[in-house]
Amino acid sequence: MENAAGDEELESMWAQLCLSMPGAYADYPFGPESTVFKVAGRDSSKGKMFGLLMHLHGELVLNLKCEPALADQQRSEYAQISPGYHMNKEHWNSIRAGLDLQLMRELVEDSFDLVVDGMPGRDKEYIRLQATISKGTLD
């Protein structure tokens, strides 16, 4: 049971990291077993996925988008990073437990930024404004 509690704690931490991104929200298009993290600009119905949190064969996995140039490097450097399960292997990595919080934060931010960079200009501006407002209220 200790392992299950650890998984719940890790799942919660990873979800909080994803949801801390400006304009991020959770969606469940595949059912309650998998959480899809999306970001949307002005129209929330046009959200784009930047993360997928799931249990794969009893193991917690977070799929994140990655720069293709960095994907192979990250996979060779960290045993916890592998090609994205059920995703485009060039652009997505699957992350497993064992990486430190700072690295996880960087991986989530990189995935988020890649998705936002591919959005239309007005949506990018809207998301950046949300980030500015959020930071302003925290200070």
N, C-alpha and C positions, 0 to 999 in steps of 0.2 A: 504493500500500500504506500510505502514511503516514496517509491518511484512515481506512482500516480499523482501524489501530492506535488512532487517536484515538477512533473509535466504540466500540471495545472498552473503552477506559479510561473513557469517559463512561458506557457501559452499566454497568460495574462500580461507578462512583461513585454513579449513580442507584440501583442495586440496594442498595448499602450504606446509602444514606440511608433507603430504604423499610424495610429489615430492621433498622434501628436503633430503630424504634418498638417499644414494649413489646408483646409478644404477637404481633408480626408474623412472618409466614412466607411463603415462596414456594410457589406451586402452578402446575401446568402443565396445566390442563384443555383447552387448545387445542393441545397439543403443545409440543415443546421450543423452538419459534420465539418463543413469547410467554410472558412471566413475569407471573403474576397475583400481586399482593401482597395478602395478606389479614390480618385481625386476628380473633382468636377469644378468647372469654372462657374459661369453664371447659370447654366442649365444643369441641374443635378441629375437629370435623366441621361445625360451624355457623359457620365463618369468613365474614367479610364483606369484599368487595373494596374496597380504597382506592386501588389503583394497577394499571395494566396497562402493561408495558414491551414494546414490539414494534418491528419494523422495518417501515416502511410505505413502499413504493416506494423501497427502498434508504436510507431515512432513519430514524434512531433517534427514537422518539416515546414519551413517557410520558403516559398518560392519568391525570389526578387529579381527584377530586371537588372541587367548588368551591361556595361560597355563591352562589346565583343572583344576588344583588345585586352581588357582586364580579366575576362572570364577564365581563360586558361591559366593565367598567372595565379588567380585566387584559388582555383581548383588544385593546382600543384602545391601551393603554399599551405593550404588548410585542408586537412582530412575531412572536416565537417562541411565542406563546400563541394558540390557535384553538379553535373549538368541538370538543368531544370526538369523535374519529373513532369511528364505530359505537356511540356512547353517547348518552344523553339530553343534548342540547346545552345545556339549561338548567342542568344540574347537574354537567357534566363538561367539562374542558378538555384539549386535547392540547398538550403541551409539547415544543418542539424545542430543539436545541442552541443555546447562546449566552447563557443567563441565568447570572448569578453564583451561586456556591455558597450564599451566605446566602439569596438569594431562593428557590432550589430547596428548601433546607431548610424555609423557611416554607411553601411550597406543599405539600410532602409532609406536614408537621405539620398544616396546615389540613385536608387531605384525610383524614388519619388521625383527627383530632379529630371531624370531621363524621360519620364512620362510627361511631366509638365512641359519640358522643352519641346515636345512634339505636338503640343496643343496650339490652337489658334491664338494669335496675339492678344485678343480681348480677354480670353480665358486666363492666359498667363498673367496679365495685368490684374485681373480680379483676384487670383490666388495670391499674388505678391501683396496686394492690398490687405487681404485677410491675414497674411503673415505679419505685416506691419502693425495692424490693429491688435493682433494677439500679443505681440511683443510689447506694445505700448501699455496694454492692460496689466501685464505681468510685472512691469518695472515699478 
